[in-house]
Amino acid sequence: MRSLLLSLLLFPALLAADVARAEPRACFDRTAMINALVDDYGEQLAEVHEIKGKGLLEFHVSPTEGTWTALLTDDDDVSCVVASGDGVDPAKSPALEAGLQI
């Protein structure tokens, strides 16, 4: 629950920071993006939240490396990286054990 609240609180700040920097975001077809996260980083879907009018906010985490990626996927199935990093404790995400899929 804490991670959900944190992600919902941080999401607007992440979007604002991205716009403020005016840096291009990495955006690709969702299938290609997911394949890259799995193949290159060993990440899998840990959480997904609907953002009305924007699409889906997805958090992908590596259960072995602790890396993470936050994606915003729109209605056209295009996913953009809004943030990424490392240091996540995969043991604290029950969705990883359940193999969450959308």
C-alpha positions, 0 to 999 in steps of 0.5 A, a space after each residue: 500500500 505504501 508503494 502505491 501511495 508513493 507512486 501516486 504522489 510522485 507521478 505528477 512530479 515525474 511528469 512535471 520534471 520531465 516536461 520542465 527538462 524538455 528532454 525527449 522520452 523513450 517511447 516505443 510500441 508497448 510490446 517492444 518496450 516490454 520485450 526490451 525490459 524483460 530481455 535487457 533488464 530482467 524486469 517484469 510487471 509489478 504494479 499497474 494503475 489506470 490514469 484517467 485520460 492518460 493511460 496506464 502507469 506501469 511499474 516494472 521491477 527486476 526480481 534479481 537486480 532491483 532495477 525498476 522502470 515506470 512506463 506510461 502506456 497510452 490508448 494506442 499501446 505506445 509506452 514511454 519511460 517516465 522514470 527508472 532506477 535501482 534499489 528496489 527490494 523485489 521481496 516487498 512486491 507480492 505482484 512479482 511472485 504472482 506473475 502479474 500480467 495485463 
